Structure formats: structure tokens, C-alpha cells
């Protein structure tokens, strides 16, 4: 069982605001799921290489030259932002 | 003739013969959606103006007797996690409630190039996380065969729309079963292509090493037509790969473009007596509905009767696939969903003055915007992913899961040395009731027990209708070797014909 403090810590890392009631719920639910995935501890994984992708990936290279300008307009992307000013995104102060 | 029952090939022939116009067809579908979707709730957005415009363009071409591609004028629906330029794309989430896609996903660009008619965007579990479409932030979709039951998920809106004849075909996405399980529950055909076969550019990411876009259709032939139209390497998706079999149909002709005739690679004709079908014993386990098991076993017998060789195989790490999936998928999701900061995009609803005054700094803004913007299941998976990736746990969970993933893939590789395709059930049960599993996440996760291993291995797999339990459809799954979608189609067609 994970602790309430751990749930709070994880929520902070994940930038999720949770109420006290939700923290209690997540504590129960996450413990149950973590308990289920513990099953993987039964598997012998010595000398096994990890798989990150099912197909072999290659680095994709391109010529180091200027690329065609993006067709999506800056204004169009700014319109999607909840708040912007003078062509910049507006954010709350960091401190 | 009931227009909304027609398959892609039937519509294509009728359009050429001018039995009806693309606009008439499009309007028939729009009217049917208006009338019938009240009961099913498959659609989140109807793109009426876009559809009419696209249909008229095809009629203009037909009027001057121009040759049209197979998909020209075909009314379709798009899962609302795939971007269509200038159309809202919510991913089923409050955090993207007002997000207007600034560009077309690659698959949409390709389909528009063929002249499809886009009717609208379909409902889904928020960010494709779920197996019932009940996790949509807007409303649940109902199963057209029984409106007290779920259509499956996460591509439940697309599956229900195809099954209820609200579109000729639809696009879905599949991370752990999200095309195949709803296809099974709704009695339609659903293909998850090989990882990399279809570009993911413009698909809102859930778990990037597992996600694939695929067709959801009424017939196997239709799935093949759509798959051929959307597949191929794309420089905007570095994980996409060119399949060896070339597209058989050309794109819409443009004045500047000279049409090149591409011929399909001639391979030896497919013969069922040479087919070796593997049946993994680990997929017929306790917990599977006996009626479902019976239907799948009968389907296998049918192939045996036609001369195919049936071989019992073993995929020994099957029981570890779902726990493995529930480490890898949430880990990737927690990283992918970090981008929803509600600053660059993502509207915050009810931004009242009091809402604002409580926020002192950027950190508080993130907590509030993300805490309120994401639903329960999405937050659960972000939390799980963040936990298993956090300091001190990485090796115990994520790295271990990646190693188990290797073993799961090796199981399939070994099996495919002896067999050509593998047959399994799609889901242990037919469609369950709305509300039945929503309060028990683990129970819900088990719906994907037969589909998630295939995503971990990156293999192509199709769900095709095999029978019914009462009124409820049951699908069976045909799994193929990487990039052997063509063989899957051939094998599936035999079943459809007999």
C-alpha cells in the first residue's frame, strides 16, 4: 500500500491538483493496480534486453539546410492559447 | 436500395453509374445521423458544411466523367483524437474542449486526397484511455445492438457509427485494443495495422510506442481499401515504415501530376490448404465467457473443415502482457500528457474572477488547470506512469516491463516460425452493461487481455464478426506477422464468404 504522502508527492510531480478526498481514492486505487503489476516480479529477466519499440528504429537524418517555412500561421496557433498579448503567450509569474 | 447499408465498393460502382450523386448520399447520411444518433451518441461533432463541400466536388468530377478514386464520395467518420484541419478535436477531454486543429493528420490528408466525405468526429474514452467509451468527458456512447450496453472502447463512437450505418467507414486508433475490442462488441471489422505501417502524425499521442491508426469498416474488403489508402512511410513520423506492397489505387488526379501506374506485387495465389493456423492455449483461460469460447472454437473448426492446418501453440508470457502494458502505456502517457499546460492551448472553463484570484503562480495554475481539465481515468494513468518512472522505481517497474516486452515479442516470433497466422478471441466477453465496470479500473483493464499483447509485439491484427451471444456480436482475432496485413485480409475474407 502506498502512503498518502507518496500520492501527494506524485501528484505534485505530475502537476495535478487533487482534493483530500481524491488523494484517499487514488491511494486505494493505485495500490490495487500496483499490486497487480507486481506480478512481473515472477519473470526471470536476467540477460534479457529491453524493448522500447517493436520495430527496429533508425535515426532519421536530413540535409542541414533551411527548411520550407511552416504553413501554419503564428496567429492561428496563438488563437488557441487561453491568453496572449502582443504576439506572446501570457503566463502566471513563476515565483 | 438502402443507401446507408452499402459498402465502399458498392458506393463506388453506384456513383460511377450515376445511380445517385455524392451529395444525395452525403445528405442521406447526415439526415440519418440527425435522426438516429440521439439514441446512440456516437458523434461529438458533425462537420456538415465540410461534408457537403467535399461531396459537391466529387459530383463535379463525375459530371465531366473524370475517373474517381475508390474512396471518392465515401461518407466517413473520424475518431476525435485524429486532427482534421479547422475542425474541433477534443480527444474526449475537457482540457481540449475548444481546441481547433490547425492542420490535417497525415491519414486525413491522404483520405482527402482520395476525395472522402467527412461527416464528423466520433466519441471516445478521454485520450483513448478506456474500454467502454464511458470515460468520455462529454457523454457515453451506446451499443447499437443493445442501448443498455457499451460499444466498447476507446474507439466506441467510431464502432457504433459504422454498426448503426451512420457512416460507410470510420477511423479509430488502437493502443491496447481500442479498435479491435469495440469492433468485436459492435459486430464490425476493425484492423490494427503493424506498428509503423500508418503514420501517427496528427494523432493525439497516448502511448507512442503502441499507438496505431486503423480502419473500422463493414467488410474485410473495405478495411483493405482504407488501409491501403492510409499506409506508408511519412517523414513527419520517424517511426513510420514503407510496407512492401504498393498502393493499388491512385490519388485524385491533379493537372500537374502525371499518373503513374503502380502494379501490385504478384505473389502466389493464396490457398487455404497451405495455411497453418496457430491457436495459443493461453488465450482460452478461466474467465472467458463459455459462449464466446464456443463461437471462437467453431470459427477455428470452420477453417479446419476447409483444409487449413490447426496447430496448438504456446505463448508462455501471455499472463504478464497486461501488467506489462499497464506499466508501459501509463509511463508513456504521463510523458505525452505533460504538454497539456493550458497555456499554449486548452481552454479553462469557468474562468471566473474567483478562480483566478486563487492562483498565485504558474505552479498553482498547472495544478488547477490539469487537475480540473483531466478526468478520473486519465489522472489515474498519469499518476501511475509518474509513480513507476519516479526516482528509485524506474528499474523495478519500467525497465523490467521493457524486458518482459522483449519476452512477449519473442513468444510471437517463435510461434510464427511454425504458423502463418494466429487465431484468438478479441475480448473475454460480449459487450457489458453501461456502468458495470466503471467503478473498478482493474476489471475494466481485463477487457484488453487478448488485445494488449499484440500492441506490445507491434503486430497487425484484425477483429471480424464471428457470431452472436443472444443479440450481442462477438468477434475473433486474426494476428499476422509484421507487415503481413495482406495475408490477414485473405484469411479473413474466407470466413466472411463462408
Interface residues (C-beta under 8 A of the other chain):
Chain A: X2 X6 X7 X10 X11 X13 X14 X15 X16 X17 X18 X26 X29 X30 X32 X33 X34 X36 X37 X38 X39 X40 X41 X42 X43 X45 X48 X49 X50 X51 X52 X53 X54 X55 X57 X60 X71 X72 X76 X77 X79 X80 X81 X82 X83 X89 X91 X92 X93 X94 X95
Chain B: X99 X100 X102 X103 X194 X195 X196 X209 X235 X238 X239 X241 X317 X319 X320 X323 X324 X326 X327 X334 X338 X341 X342 X343 X344 X345 X346 X347 X348 X351 X359 X360 X361 X362 X363 X364 X365 X366 X367 X368 X370 X371 X372 X374 X379 X380 X382 X383 X384 X386 X387 X388 X390 X397 X399 X400 X401 X402 X403 X404 X405 X406 X407 X409 X441 X442 X456 X457 X458 X459 X482
